[in-house]
Amino acid sequence: MDALQIQKVVATRFGGLRDRVVTFPESRFVVVHGRNEAGKSSVAELISWLLSEPLGSAADFAHLGEGGTTVSGSL
């Protein structure tokens, strides 16, 4: 069985991400690192939204999924 591999995620506006394309290498293990407030958690939440559905409270949705939010992914 082939494994699901995320190639890239694209965010126009999502949490702290603005006009951001994040590409992932062809690897079984990826480490995302960066300074505080760099968008690491937003990338993780965006991937979660793309694979399942938005989770959390209305306040969480308002914070991460602001008006004009556009997200997409490539598997």
FENPEWO-V140987 format. One record per residue. RES is the residue in one letter. PSI is psi in degrees with one decimal (none if undefined). Layout:
RES PSI
RES PSI
This chain:
M 135.6
D 143.8
A 147.2
L 128.2
Q 126.3
I 123.1
Q -41.5
K 158.4
V 146.0
V 130.2
A 121.7
T -50.0
R 115.3
F 113.9
G -126.3
G 1.4
L 132.1
R 124.2
D 58.5
R 134.2
V 123.3
V 118.1
T 146.0
F 139.0
P 160.1
E 92.5
S 156.8
R -11.5
F 124.9
V 133.6
V 126.7
V 122.6
H 160.2
G 176.0
R 168.1
N 142.0
E 22.4
A -14.1
G 8.8
K -48.7
S -35.3
S -39.0
V -44.5
A -43.4
E -39.7
L -44.4
I -42.4
S -44.5
W -40.7
L -34.5
L -25.7
S -92.1
E 162.3
P 130.6
L 153.7
G -171.3
S 171.8
A -35.6
A -40.5
D -44.6
F -42.6
A -36.5
H -44.7
L -37.9
G 61.9
E 162.7
G 138.8
G 5.4
T 130.6
T 121.6
V 150.0
S 167.3
G 165.0
S 123.5
L none
